[in-house]
Amino acid sequence: MRKKKNKLVKTPKKLAKKKVFKKKLELVLSEGKKGKLNIGKSKKKVKSKRQMLAIALSEADKAAKRGSIRKSKKKR
């Protein structure tokens, strides 16, 4: 017989990270749809949806580990 695994209780810290992840993901995806998302630090714009999604997931993961959402600085 298999033992049932105990369901892990989500702590407030984990829930906060999940919220940050979602918020950053939405922010970056909307930026990509507007055509303002750059590839890395270069000035080249993202053209494919796959590339946009990969960048969004990467940035959202970094933000969740940091625990805060940093909006990109506008250049003058």
N, C-alpha and C positions, 0 to 999 in steps of 0.2 A: 504494500500500500504506500502511496505517495503521501507525504505530509504537505499540508497546505502552507504556502509561504505567508508569513505575516505581511500585511500591507504596510508599507512604510508611511508614516505620518509625515505630511509635508510641513516643514517648519516655515515660519514667516520669512526667513532669509531666502529659502528656496523659491517661495512664491514671489518675493520681490525680484529675484533674478529673472524669473520667468516673465514677469511684467516688463522688466527692462528689455529683455530679449525681443518680445513682441513689439514693443514701441519702436525700438531701433530698426527692426526688420521693416515695419511699415514706413518709417521715415526714409530709409534707403531705397526701398522699392518705389516709393512715390517720386523720389529724386531721379531714379532711373527712367521712370515713365515720362518725366518731363524733359529728359535728355540732358540732365545736368550732372550725371554720375561719371566720374573719371576713372580710368584704369590706373590704379596705384597712385603714385604722385605725379604721373605724367599728365599732359593736357589732352590726351586722346580720350574721346568719349566712348562709352560702352555702346556696342551696336546690337549684340545678340541678347536674347532673354536669358539664356543659360548663364552667360557671363554676369549679367546683372544679378541673377539669383545667387550665384556663387559668392559674389562680392558682398551682397546683402547678408547672407548667412555668416560669412566670416566676420564682418563688422559687428553684427548682432551678438555673436559669440564672445568677441572681445569686450563688448560693452557689458554683457552679463557677468563676465569674470571680474570686470572693474567695479561693477555695481552702480554705474551711472551712465546717463546718456549725454554724450558730448556732441553738440551740433557743430558742423564744420564752420570754420571762420570764413567770413567773406573777405575776399581780397579787394583791395582798393584799386 
